[in-house]
């Protein structure tokens, strides 16, 4: 069982930056692939980025590639999402996710955080 708690959301102007954090419980954090998803009002939840447990391999949605960076600190049981050059269309609730598999973390993670709101004003 993994519990995930996000933080770092807020209101930012277009072109600005934010860093989201996700703290995970448990002693086996490094064995989990971690991901970020987002859900805008009236839209389905969508994949944003993911990172493998120990090798640090990353993957991004085309809409955020080059602007967002996912990273993790296995000693702190924390995964981060650095978001630069934010756009109004990035406004959404951002969710942290975890799964034992690389496919699972991108398609249907087993564990979810409660979400943190990111609002980008134009």
N, C-alpha and C positions, 0 to 999 in steps of 0.2 A: 504494500500500500504506500502511495506517495501523496503527500499533501503539498499543494502549490499555492503560494501567496504572492500576487503581483503588487508592485508599487511603482511610482514614478510618473503616472499619468498626470494630465493637466491641460491647461489652455495655453496655446502658443500661437504666435503670428506665423503666417505663411513665410517660408524661408528659414524658419527657426529650427531648433533642435530639441530633442528630449531623449532621455535614456530610461528605458523601462528595466525593472529588475524583477526577478522571480526567484523567491527563496523556496527551496524544496526540503521536505523532511526526509528522514531515513538515512541509512548508512551506505546505501548502494547507489548513490546519485550518479556516479561515473558510469554505471552500467546502462543508464537510460539515455536514449536519444531525446532531445528536448526541442520544442518548437514554439512558434508564436502564430496565432491566428487572430483575425479581427472580424468584427461584425458591425457594419454600418446600419443605421436605421432603415428598415424596410428591405434589407438585403440579407442574403445568406452568409453564414460564416465562411470566411475564406482563408486559405493558407497564406502565410507571410514569409516565414523562414524556419529553418531547422538546422540542428547541429548534432553530429554524432557524439557518442558518449566519451570516447577517449582519443580518437584520432583528430577530432576537430573539423571533420569534413562538414561543409556548409552548403545550403541550397536556398535559393530565394525565388519568390514570385517575380515575374517580369516587371510588375508595377512598382516594385521597391528596389530592384537591383541597382546597385551603384549609389543608393541613398541610405539604405539601412544596413546595419552590420549586427549579426548575432554572434555572441561569444559566451563562454562559460568559465567559471572558476570552480573546479571540482573540490577544492579545499574548503570553499565557502558554501558549497551546495547551492550555487546561484547561477542563473542564466540571465543574460542581458540582451537588450535590443536597443542599439544606438540608432536613432532616427534623425537624419539630417535632411536639409532642404525640404521641410515638410510642406505639404500641399493641403488645401481644404478637403480634397478627396481622401486624404488619409484619416479624416475624422471617423472614429469608430471606438467601440469597446475592444480592447486588446486582451487576448487570453493566452496564458502560458499553458503548455501541454507537455506531457511526458508519455513515453511508450518504450517498451523493451525492444521494439524493432524499428528499423529505418523506414520501412514502408508504413508501418502503423503510425508513426509520429507525423507523417505527412497526410495520411488518408483518413485515419480514424483513431486518434490517441485514446489510450485507456484512462488517462488522468488529466483533469482540467483544473485550472485556477478559477477564481471567481470573477476575474476581469478587472481592468482598469480603464477609465475613460480617457481618451485623447481627443481633444478638440482643437482644430487648426482654423484660425480665423483668417479671412482674406483681407 
